[in-house]
Amino acid sequence: MQQLIELIPIVLFFLAYSAQGSTIDVLGHSVTFNGIYTATAVLMIATAMQVALTWLIKRHVEKRLLLMFVVVMATGGLTLIL
C-alpha cells in the first residue's frame, strides 16, 4: 500500500503536464498550466507533502523516501531556476 501512495506525486505530475494550457482559479488567483514548469512545481509540492504526512503519521521517514525528496527538490529546483 505504501508503494502505491508513493506514486501519487508522479501521477499528479503527469496530470498537471497533460493540463497544459488550461486555466483554473485557486483562492481568487488565476493559474495557467505551463507544461513542464507547472508540472515540476506540482511534483515538488506533492513530494514535500508526502514526506511531511509520512513523518506525521509514522514519526519515521524511510531513507528511500528521503532520497527521492532530495532528488526531486534538487532537479526540480534546477528546472524551475534555469
Beta strands, then each sheet from edge to edge (+ up, - down):
strand 1: 23-26
strand 2: 29-32
sheet 1: 1+ 2-
end
